[in-house]
């Protein structure tokens, strides 16, 4: 295997710079994947409207996580203290995220790259906990990770609809009872439901608007090295709480994402 260059963080999302202007601004997160880059300084108390599952915050520091579980709950006032460094020190800047149907009150941490600390809606991950079980769902960071899929049915979640490069990951022991789940389809050159890997034997992941014919050239969503195979089979899609998920497995997988359809 030979990974390409996965060092760029924002690949197919629209970068939106949140300036340290000290004013309380309203920013619209509608129209595709948006990556809001928070400046280091007094940005004020800003509100983001039309927040979607494909939007992300890239902060200039890691937000305080009291129990270290990777989930950041907003305060009882419904806002996120992005400068918080301890339980007592909330910092000066706050964000409010308003979705189409309700306010967003929890984000998940996706790691850091190039000095940016990445956060996205926790519901996109937690939607998969009910059908598959929390312990069986695996999600990596925006960096390079190694996963072992042995020991029962596992789900590898890859949230490529965010439009970020999620790194070059190595996947060991991916079996017929395991699944790769994405939020944008992966490019399939001949549309035969079998996605073959490139000459480097790694899977190039599509970006936020995938599948696109240009995807394999850069792998804008990152790359996956399945050490036990050189292709994955598309098994179908479904929606959970308004988010569309795409399922991939081995050629002999019997998983059906829409058994009642």
SULRA-V428886 format. One line per field, one symbol per residue. phi: phi as a letter, one per 40 degrees, with the letter a starting at -180 (. if undefined). A space follows every 10 residues. Layout:
phi=???
//
This chain:
phi=.acccbcccc bbcccbcccc bgbcbbbccc ggcbbccccc iccgbbbbbf cbccbabbcc accdbdbgcg bbcccccgbb ccbcbaccbc gbbbbbbbcc baccbabbcb gbafgbbbba dcccccdccc cbgdccbbbc bcccbbbbcc ghcbbccbcc ccgbccgbbb bcfcbccbbb bbbbccdbdb fbgbcccccc gbccccccbc cbccdccbfc chbbbccbab abbcbhaabb fgbcbbbbac cbcbcbcbcc c
//
